[in-house]
Amino acid sequence: MKSEINILHLEDNIYDAELIEYILSSNNLNPVIKRVDKKDEFINSIEHGTYDLIISDNTLNNFTGLEALELITERNIETPFIFVSGTIGEEIAIESLTHGATDYVLKHRIERLIPAVNRALKEFEDKSKLKWTESELRKNEKLYRLLTENASDLISKLSSDGIFLFASKASKTLLGIDAMIGKSIFDIIHPEEVEGVRSILLEIPKLKTKTVEYRIQHLNGSYFWCESSFQYLEVDDNINLNEMIAVIRDISERKHYESELLKSKAKADEMNLLKSNLLANMSHEFRTPLNGIIGFAEILKSELKNKSYIDYSSRILSSGKRLLTTLSSILNLSAFESEVPNINLASENLVLVVDSVVETFNDYALNKELKYEYLPSNKIIIVNIDKMLFEQALTNIIDNAFKFTIKGKITVSIKVEIKNNTNFAVVSVTDTGIGISEINFDYIFKDFKQVSEGYSRKYEGLGLGLPVAKRMIELIGGRIVFESKVEIGSTFHIYLPLTEIKINDSSNNNFTNDKPNLIKQKLSEILYVEDNEMNYILMKRFLKDRYIVVNASNGEIAIELISKKIYPIILMDINLGSGMNGIDTLKIIKQDVRYSKIPVVAVTGYALPSDRDRLLDSGFNNIITKPFTKEEIINLIKKSIGESKWNQKMI
């Protein structure tokens, strides 16, 4: 910035003028100010003097700042122009800036003057330098060549058919060639990409400019990747279709990094696939034996007479379900970290869904000698949920209540609440357990976090139940809130957007006895495709009073059996050992027109959300995951084929 600042000040108030001079001088600007207050004085000054800055009031005697601004604009004077006024309004300020004013400062905000002046002088100085540089570049071709020849990119001029008319010295370092003039760019482009580049050059008149990547040949015969920007020259705003500028840059290093990045991504995708397969296999390998453990424990409990043995089988059943809950939490957490599952929302009767989950904890409540109650709504509450995710989340929350409750009771209830003019179905789980201290409120939904940890921890579990439950509920559009007091207990509320409420008319409910009338009914045959003998025996025991279970130990036998007879339903395991899997077997079965409407249910240990999506997409009508209870498999079969209607046809 100059040592002295020549300023023309248009101001009719001597005191304001002195104040501005004082402010400028106090900030080391070293101003040399000429003050004028009349139009003729202003015109004479700008026509016969040179100034670094013009400062103007807006309202003067028979003259305005906008008129002064118009006068310097007419004379093409580019001196920065700043309004300093106490009367300038927003509309005038905008108009002044539109007509070329650099800035405006209100007198009651005079502290803005110095920043405004500094900015104006700096911008004017930069603009002057740029203008000078542009003028010099136009005048001095040597400077242009100096810049061109020292660029690391190859700057060239080509004819419309690709002949070099000019090439900078970078051709030596880039291509190893001293003289490019007269050579064709197509002679050094990789043969596989010549036509692609040629077609792009033909499009440039429409596109004006185009950047393309291709391989180009060095003098030593090797090829490397380059990036070229092509643009036709313009003369007096008209495109010269005979000549174009081409800037060629070596991008081989960037291509190398991109290649490594793609390899890393492919490796990561491969690892994700391996992880997904591992999780699916773990789910299958754990759930298949658990199906036998829990299933046969349920059978023993129902058929044994000795109270001690009934108690033992009950404890086996309870322990197996706890192991299943823990396993499900671990696998679901890992699955959610890999990908967000597809959500399959459907209208469900919330009371029935909650009832099915509540019932699975009856034995556990007896073993822990806790009072366990379920308080359903007296209405039919319809919600739009992913049933599988909701059941798993509610299971985790109830399991958590049992885990931290030593004595007292656990209550599960359903009610309807209105919050912010929105109807919600609320499922609450209340316990009389140890409660949660406020200092631990932030931890209960964090993975693997427990109040007691390490060798001194007092309670079972991995600290995954609540975090997994929260993720599942949020995935289906709900939310979890809780309240808790130490030594009194906790209540967890699941809020779900309510779809519909119906009156629960018990007179319309068709009650079906759990055991069918064996004298009047003829047992139906159903096909169970399962290679695990234990699982077949268990299914046979579960359904012995209702169905004759025909077993096919592999897909080939299943196809042979369905060719001879029509079964009302097919239960299909997925992993059938060697040979066809359940999905492949299903595809062949569905080719038989007789089975196009027959329900096929996947009975599988593959229980991750992604597995469910894959099986449904493959054509299965429904899925039941191992382990399952007798009631669950019977209800699913009834739902799939309508047991009463089928039995009527068979009688």
N, C-alpha and C positions, 0 to 999 in steps of 0.2 A: 504494500500500500504506500502511496506517496507521502512524503514528509509533510506537505501542506495540502489541505483539501479546499479547493476553490468552490464556494457554495453561493448560488444565487437564491436569495430568500425573498419571496413575495409575501409581505406581511405589513398591514397598516397599523398594528398595535405595537408601539415601541417597547412596552413592557414584556409582551410575549416574545418579541424578537430578542431582547436582552436575555430572557430566561433560556431560550433555545441556544443562544451563543454560549451562555454559561455552562449549560449541560454538555454541549459538544466539547468545549475546552477542558472541562473537568474530567473527561474520559480520554484524554491524550490524543484527540483527533487532529489537533492543531488546525482549526478551521480559519480560512480567509473568506469572510462573508461580505457580500454586497447585498444590501437590502433595498428593495423597490416596493412601491405600493400603488403604482398607477400602470395602466395598460401600456401607454407609450414608452414608459421607462423600461417595462419588462421586454417589449419588442426590441427596443434599442440594445438592451443588454444581450439578448440571445443572438442578435444578428451581428454584434461586434465583439462578443466575448466568448471565451471557452470555459466551461464549468464542469466540475466532476460530479456535481449533485445540485438538483433544484428542489427546494423545500417551499411549499405553498400553502397558505391559508385557503379555505374554500370561499369565504365571503369577504369581499373588499368593497370599497367605494366604486360603484358603477363597473365592477369587474369581478369575475369568479375564477376559482382555481380550475374548473372544468374548461373555461375559455382559454386559460393559459396553457393547459394540457393540449388543447386542440391546436393552438398556435405552434407549439414545438413539434407536434405530429405532422402538421402541414409542411414544415421546413425540414422533415426527415432528421430531426435532432434526436439522438439516441441517449441523451443524458438521463440518468435515473431521476424519477420524479416522485417525491413523497409528499402526500397531503398531511399537514399537521393542523387540525381544526377542532374547534369545540362545537361546531354546528353540523358537521357532516352526518347524515343519516345513513341507514343501511342501504337504501336504494341508490343514493348518490355514491356511496363507497363502492358498491358493486359496479355501477356505471363507470366510475373512474378507473377501476381495474380493467374493465372491459376495453376501455379506450387507451390503455397502455400505461397507466400509473404503476409504479413499482410497488407501492405500499401506501397505507394510510394509518395515521396515529391520532387518536383522540387526545385532546389537551388534558382531559382529566385522567388519562392513562399515559402521561408523558414519559413514564419509565420505559415504555416500549420504543422510544425514539432511537436510543443507541443501538439496540439489536437490529432495528429496521435499517438504520444507516449503514451499519457494518455489512449486513447482508446485501444491501443494494450495491454498495461499492465493490464487494467481492464478486457478485454476479456480473457487474459491468466489466470488471477487470478480466474475469474468465471469458466473457463474451468477446471482449476486444482481442484477447490472445487467440481465441479460436478463429475469429474473423481474419486476423492477421495470418494465421497458419494456413487457412483455406486459400487466402489470396496468394500466399507464397507458393503453395502447391500448384496452383493453376499457372503461376508465372514461371515456375522453375521445374522443368521436367527432370533435371538431374536429381532433385530431391526425391521425386517419385521413384526413379529407378533405384536410388540408394535404398529406399524402404523396401522395394520389391526384391532386389537382389539379396538382401540380408535376411529375408524371411525364411524360416525353416520349412514352410510349406512351398510346394512348387506352384508358382503363380504363372499362368500361361494364357495365351490367346489362341483360339482355334478357329478354323474356318468351319462353315456349317457341315462339311463332310468329315470333320475330325482331324484336319491337318494342322500341325503346330505352326503358328505364325510368329509366336514369341514364347519364350520359356525362361524363367528366372534361373539363376545359378544353382538353385536347390535341386535341379535335375541331376546334377553330378552326385550330390550326397544321397538323393532319394533313389535314383535309377542307375547311377554309375555312368550316365551318358552326358557328354559335354555339349553336343550340338543336337538340339531337338527340332529346330526349324526345318520344315519340309517333311518330317516323319508323321505318320498317322498314329493317332492314339489307339486305334483298333489293332495295330501291329503288336502292341505290348500288353493288351488286355487278354486275360485267360480265355482260350477259345470257347469254353463253356458259357462265358458271360458276355461275349461280344454282341450277340443279338439283343440281349436284355438292355445293354447300355445304348445300343443304336436306337432301339424303340423309345427309350426315355428321352434321348436327344431330340427326336421328332416331336415330342410332346411339349418341349420347353417353350415354344412360342405361345402356347395356351397357358402354361403354368408360370411363365416368366423366369422362375428359378427352380432348381431341383437338386437335391443332394442324394447321391447314390453310393453304395458300397460295392466294391468288386475287387477281384484279384488282378494285380498288375505285375509285369515281369521286370526283374532287375537285369542289368547287362550280363551278370554271371549266370543267368538262366533260371534263377530261383523266383518263385512267386511270393508275394506278400499282400496282405489286405490293405486297401486304401479307401479313403472317403473323398469323393469329389463333389464340389458344388459347381454346377453349371448355370450360367446366366448369359443371355444375349446382351450385347452392348446396346445402349440407348443413345441416340443422337437427336438432340432437340426434342426430347420426350417421345421420339419414334424409335421402335425396335429395329436394329440393324440385323436382319436375318442372315447376313453373310458371315458374321463374326460373333464369337462368344468368349466369355471369360471362364476359365476352369481353374479352380484352386484344389490341388491334390495334396492330401495329407496321409501320412503313414499311420494306420490304426492297428497294426499287427499286434502291438502290446495290449491294446484294449481288447482285441478279439481273443487274445490268450486269456485275459482275465474273465471275459464273458464265458469262454469255454470251460474254465475252471469252475466258474459259478454254476453253470448248468450241470457239471459233473457233481458238484456238491449238492445241488438240489435233487438230482436223481438219486444220490446216495441217501439223502434225507428221506425222500419218498420211499426208497427201498426199506429203510429202517422203520418208517411208520407202518409200512405194509407188514414187515416182520413182526412188529409190536402188535398190530391188530390181529395177525394170525396167532401169535402167542397167547394173547388175551382170550381169543375165541377158543383155542385148544385147552387153555387152563379152565375156562368155564365148563367146557364139555367134560374134561377129565375129572373135575371135582364134582360136578352135579350128577354125573352118571352113577357113581357109587353112593352118593348121598341119597339118590332116589331109592336105592335098595334099603339103605339104613333107615331113613325116615318112613318109607312105605311099609316095610315089614314091622317096624316098631309100632306103627299105627294098627296093623293087623293084630299083632300080639296083644296090644292093650285092649282091643275090642273082644278078643276071643279067650284070653286067659281068665281063670277063676281065682287063682291064688292072689291075695291082695298085695303080697310082697312083690310078686312077679309083675303085677299090673303097675306097681310103683316103679319098678326097675325099667319096664318098657316105656313108661311115661317120661322117665328121666332121659332115657336114650333119645326119645322123640324130641324132648325139649333141647337137649344138647345138640342134636343134629340140626335143628332149626336155627340155633344160635350160630353154629358154624356156617350155615347157609347165609345168614344175614351178614356176617363178617366178610365172607367170601364175596358176596354181591357188592358190598360197599367198596372193597378194594378194586374189584374189576370195573365197576362203574366209574370210580374216580379216575382210573387209568384211561378208560375209554373217553371220558369227557375231556381229558387233557390232550388226547390225540385229535379229536374232532367233535363238533357239536352234532348230536344225533338228529335225524329227521323226527319231527314230532307228529304223531298221528292222533289228532284231536277227534273225539266223537262224543255224542250226547250219551251221558251215563246217569243212571239213578244212583246218586251219591250214597243214599242210605244202604243200598244193597252192596255197593263196593266197599264201604267202610265195614259193614257187617262181616264180609268175608275175611277182611284183614284182622278184625278184632278176634274172631273165633280162633285164629291160629295161635293165640297166646293163652288160651284157657288152661292148658296143661302147665304152662310155665307159672301161671298165677297160683295153681294148686301146689306146685312144688315149692314155691317161695312163701306159701301161706299168706298171700295177700288178697284183699278184697278187690274184685275186678268187676267193674260195671260199665255197661254201654247204654247211653241215653240218646237213642235216635230221635229224629224229628218225627212228629205225627203227620207230616206231609211228605209227598213224593218230591224230592228236590233234584232237579235236572241240571247238570253242569256239563260244560264242554271240556273234557280232559283227555289226556293220554293215560288210559287206565293202568298200563303196566308201570309207567313212571310214578303215578300217584300212589299206587299200592306199595311200591318199593319205598317211597318217601315216608308214607304213614307207618309202614313196618319199622323203619329206622327210628322214628320218633317214639313209637310205643316201646320198642326194645330199649331205647335210651331211658325211658321212664322206669321200666322194670330194673334196669341195671343199677340205678341210683336210688332205688326205694327199698329200704330194709324192712319196714313195717308200715301198716296203714293200708291205703288203697290207691288204685289207679282208675281214673274215670275217663272214658272217651264219650264225647257228646257232639251233636250236630245241631246247629241253629242257623237262623237267617238274620243278618244284620244289614242296616242301611248306613253307608258312610259316603258323604259328599254326593248325595242323590244317586248312589249306585248300590244295587242289591248284591250282597255277597252271601255265599254259603260258607259257614265257618265250622271247621272241624277242630275241636279242642281236645288236647290230651293233658290231663291234670294228674299230678302225683303228689304224694306226701313224703318225698325223698329228702335228700340232703340240702337241696336248693343250691343257688349259685350266688356267690358274692358279686357285688357290683363291679369290683375291680377285674372280674373275669368275664364280664359281659362281652367284651370285644374279642374274646378268644374262642367262644364255644362254636363258632361257625368256621374256624380255621382248621385246615387239614392237620390231622395227627396231634391236635392240641387237647390235653386233658388237665383238669385241676390238679390231679395227683399224677405224677409221672415218675419214670425210673423204677428202681427196685422197691421203692417204698410206696408205690401206688396202691390204692385200696380197692379200685374197681376195675372190672374187666373192660375189654374193648381196645380199639386202636385210635379212637378219636376221629372216626370217619363218618359215623352215623348221621350226625346233624349237618356237617358240611355237604355231604352227598344229597341229603334230603332237601336242603335249601336250594341247591342247584336244580334238582329235579322239579321242585314246585315252581321256581322262577321260569324254567323252560316251558311249562304249560300255562304260563300267564298268571300264576298266583304269587302269594308272598307269605312268609312266616314271620310272626312276631311272638314275643314271649314275655312273661313276667315271672319273677322268682324272688324268694326270700330264703336266706340261710336257715336251715333246720325246720322250715315250714313246708317248702315244696316249690314246684314249678308248674307253669301252664304254658303249653305251646299251642298257638292258634294258626291254623292254615286257612288263609282267605282265598276263596275262589270266586271269580265272577259268576253270578247266578244267571242261568239261562231261562229256567221255568220252574214254577211251583204248581203242584197238582194236589187235589184232595186225595188222601189215602183211603179209598173206599174198600175196606176189607171184604165186603160182601162180593166183590167182583174178583177176588183173588182165588185162583184155582189151586186148591191144596192137593198135593200129590204125596201119598204115603211113601216113605223112604224105601220100603220093600214092596216090590210089585206082587200082585196076586199070581203065584206060580201055577195055580191050577187053571186059570182062565187064559193066561198069556203063554204064548210060545216064544222061547228065547230066540232073538235074532243073532245071526252070525255077523261079526264085524272083522275086518282085516287089520292086523297089527304087523307092520313091517319093522322088525327089530332083530338085530343080530346078537344082542346081549340076553342070554337066557334068564338071568336074574330079573331083568326088567320085564321080560315076557311073563314070567311066573307071577310077578307082582301085579301086572295089569290083569292077568287072568283071575287072581284072587280078588282084586278090587271089583271086578265086573261079573263075578260068578253068578250072582242072583239076577242079573239083567241081560247079559249077553254071552254068547259063545265066542271066545276070542280065537280066531284062526291066525296062526303065526306064519310069517314069511321071513326067513332069516337073511334074505338079500333081495335086491331089486329084481333079479331074473326070475326068482320063484314067485314074487308078487305079480309080475306081468303074466306069468303062466296061470296063476290062480284067478286073476280078474278076467282072463279070456274065457273061463269056464262058468263064471257066476258073477252076478251083480251084488256087491255089498253096499249096504246103506251108508257106510262111512269107512274111510281108510285112515288109520293112524300111522304116521310115517316118521320113523327115526331118520336123522340126516346122515350121520356117520355110520355106514353099513359095512365097514371093513373094506376088504379088497373088492373090486368090481364097482358097479354103479353106486353113486351116493343117492340120498333121498331126493335131491333136486332133479337129477337126471332121470330117476325112476318116475317122478311125477310127470315130467314132460312126455314120456312115452305113454303113460296111463291116460293123460288128457287127450291123446290122439285118438283114443277109442271113443266114438260118439256116445256110447252108452254111459260113459263116465264124465261127460262134459258138465253135468249138473251135480254129480256126486261130491259131497264135501270131503276134502283131504286135509287133515290136521297134522301139522308138524309137531312131533313129540321129541323134544331135543334138549340137550345140555348146553347148546349154544344160546346164551341168554342175554348177550349185550344188545343195546338198542340198535346198533348197526346190523347185527345178525337178524333181528326181527324184521327190519326194513328189507333186507336182502331176501328173506324167505317169503314175505308177503308179495314182493315184486316178482318172485319166481312162480307165483300162482297158488300158493297155499291159502286155503280159506280161513284158517285160524292157526294159532300157535299155543302150545302149552309147554312150559319149560320144566325140566326136571330140577329138583324133585317136586312132586305134586301130591296132593291128598286124594283120597278116594272120592270125597265130595266134589273136589274141583274137576276131576276127569269125568265124573258122571254128569255134572252140570254142563260141561263143555259139549259132551256128546248129545245131551238132550237139546241144547241150544242149536247144535249144528244140524240135526236131522229131525227133531221133533219126535221124541220117543213115543208118545201116546198115539200119534197118527200112524207111525210105522207099525206098532204092535197091532193096531186095528186091522191093518192090511194083512198081517201075518196070521191072525186068528182064523 
